[in-house]
Amino acid sequence: MIYLIRHGQTAGNASRVVQFPDTPLSERGLLQAERLAERLADVGLAAILASDYARAAMTAARVAQRTGLDPSHDPLLRERNFGELRGTPYSELERRGIEPFAEDYAPPGGETWDVFHARVDRAWQRIQDFARASGGPVAIVTHGLVCHSIARRHLGLEPEGIAFPNTAVTQMEGPPWRAALVGCAAHLEGLESDEAGGPA
């Protein structure tokens, strides 16, 4: 079993800003991570693998505290590199006519979609190897666009209607891997919803 997870909320998510690698979880994000940890506490996790960006590492750390596991980190699981756009509000990009998620847009100093998807392909292989070596269910804590790339390109899911809110869980069974649950945030029930921002 693979639990593919998006990190908890950050101030950048809430204010709709393209984020830097060291952006930490907000207070709300920490609460979401606690709820996530409660959800995963009794599923018998064997290992945790996370992006080394602060928001993913902090989310993984909360799960680790509840499970007693020592998380591993892999830069292949990082969010798409938006280069010089980092720190820019999405509203400013819209005002300048920049569509950062357009298929033909290459952010200055960042990753093209082709480069990003190629990295996610390597990450997906790493995830499968990690799951096989762990001998039990694993938690993979990463970012929104990584979740989208895996869902669309490796699980064959259609992009329409797919959403990965903060700390959303996509449950995969296999191999061959298939999605048994996609983008589920039921563990956040009862929290006031203020989901905002881009998928990063």
Secondary structure in CASP SS format (residue, H / E / C, confidence):
PFRMAT SS
TARGET T0000
AUTHOR 0000-0000-0000
METHOD secondary structure of the structure
MODEL  1
M C 1.00
I E 1.00
Y E 1.00
L E 1.00
I E 1.00
R E 1.00
H C 1.00
G C 1.00
Q C 1.00
T E 1.00
A H 1.00
G H 1.00
N H 1.00
A H 1.00
S H 1.00
R C 1.00
V E 1.00
V C 1.00
Q C 1.00
F C 1.00
P C 1.00
D C 1.00
T C 1.00
P C 1.00
L E 1.00
S C 1.00
E H 1.00
R H 1.00
G H 1.00
L H 1.00
L H 1.00
Q H 1.00
A H 1.00
E H 1.00
R H 1.00
L H 1.00
A H 1.00
E H 1.00
R H 1.00
L H 1.00
A C 1.00
D C 1.00
V C 1.00
G C 1.00
L C 1.00
A C 1.00
A E 1.00
I E 1.00
L E 1.00
A E 1.00
S C 1.00
D C 1.00
Y C 1.00
A H 1.00
R H 1.00
A H 1.00
A H 1.00
M H 1.00
T H 1.00
A H 1.00
A H 1.00
R H 1.00
V H 1.00
A H 1.00
Q H 1.00
R H 1.00
T H 1.00
G C 1.00
L C 1.00
D C 1.00
P C 1.00
S E 1.00
H E 1.00
D C 1.00
P H 1.00
L H 1.00
L H 1.00
R C 1.00
E C 1.00
R C 1.00
N C 1.00
F C 1.00
G H 1.00
E H 1.00
L H 1.00
R C 1.00
G C 1.00
T C 1.00
P E 1.00
Y H 1.00
S H 1.00
E H 1.00
L H 1.00
E H 1.00
R H 1.00
R C 1.00
G C 1.00
I C 1.00
E C 1.00
P C 1.00
F C 1.00
A C 1.00
E C 1.00
D C 1.00
Y C 1.00
A C 1.00
P C 1.00
P C 1.00
G C 1.00
G C 1.00
E C 1.00
T C 1.00
W H 1.00
D H 1.00
V H 1.00
F H 1.00
H H 1.00
A H 1.00
R H 1.00
V H 1.00
D H 1.00
R H 1.00
A H 1.00
W H 1.00
Q H 1.00
R H 1.00
I H 1.00
Q H 1.00
D H 1.00
F H 1.00
A H 1.00
R H 1.00
A H 1.00
S H 1.00
G C 1.00
G C 1.00
P C 1.00
V E 1.00
A E 1.00
I E 1.00
V E 1.00
T E 1.00
H C 1.00
G H 1.00
L H 1.00
V H 1.00
C H 1.00
H H 1.00
S H 1.00
I H 1.00
A H 1.00
R H 1.00
R H 1.00
H C 1.00
L C 1.00
G C 1.00
L C 1.00
E C 1.00
P C 1.00
E C 1.00
G C 1.00
I C 1.00
A C 1.00
F C 1.00
P C 1.00
N C 1.00
T C 1.00
A C 1.00
V E 1.00
T E 1.00
Q E 1.00
M E 1.00
E E 1.00
G C 1.00
P C 1.00
P C 1.00
W C 1.00
R E 1.00
A E 1.00
A E 1.00
L E 1.00
V E 1.00
G E 1.00
C E 1.00
A C 1.00
A H 1.00
H H 1.00
L H 1.00
E C 1.00
G C 1.00
L C 1.00
E C 1.00
S C 1.00
D C 1.00
E C 1.00
A C 1.00
G C 1.00
G C 1.00
P C 1.00
A C 1.00
END
